[in-house]
């Protein structure tokens, strides 16, 4: 069994690991960065300033991701029916 980040994430085989890496989406990528930060912070690999800036970067990425998920061409459409009329 292959593991990364001090055993926080385990894969049954190298093929499973390779498949995960190749099919990783944005959410998984952010999670992997979080695990890396947690693991390396526990080892004392990052200074306080480095940990702080990495944390702020992750927060910013998550904020941008949440904003992008809300973008929809018809956000002003109250019943999500693109053919309905929107009145102000």
N, C-alpha and C positions, 0 to 999 in steps of 0.2 A: 504494500500500500504506500503510495506517495503522499507526502504531506508538505504543506508550505505554511509559512508564518507560525513557526513553532508548534505545529500540529493543530492550529485553529481551523484549517481547511485540509481535508483529506480526499484523495482520489484513489479508487480501487486499482488503477493501472496508469501507466504513462500515456496510453492511448486516450483514456478518459480525461486526463489533464490536458493533453494536446487539443482534444475536441472542445473542452471548455474554453481554452484560450482563444481558439479560432472562432468560436461562436459568441464570444463575449459581447454584450450590449453595453450601453452607457451606464446603466444602473449597476451592472456587475463590475464594470471598470472602476466606478467610484467606490464600491464596496471593497474591492481589492486594494485600492489606495488607502482606505480607512484601516483595513487590517494591517497593512504594512506600517502605517504610522503607529498604531497601537502596539504592535510587536516591537518595533524599533525603539519606541519611547520607553517601554518597559526595560529594555536592555541599556537605556541611557545613551542611545545612538544619536539623539537629537538634543540640541540645547533648548532651553525654554523658548527663546526667540524663534528657532526653527519650527518647533512644535506649534507655536502660536500661528505662524504664517501658514503652515500647512493646514491647520484647522480652519483658518479664515478662507483659504482657497477652496476647501471642500464645501464650506457653507455657501460660498459664492456659486460654485458649480451646481449645488443642489437648488439654490434659489433660481438660477437661470433655467434649470431643467423644469422646475415647477411652473415658471412663467411660460416656457415654451409649450408645456402640456395644455395650458389654458388657452393658447392661441387657436382660434377656430374662425374660419371665414364667416360664420354666421353666429358669432357670440351674442349679437343683439337680438337674436331670435329666441323669444322666451320659451317656446315649447319645442325647440330643436327641430322644427319642421321647416325646411328651407323654402317651402312654397308658401308659407303663411306670411301675412302682411304684418309688419312691425310698425306700431304707431307710437309717437312720442307724446 
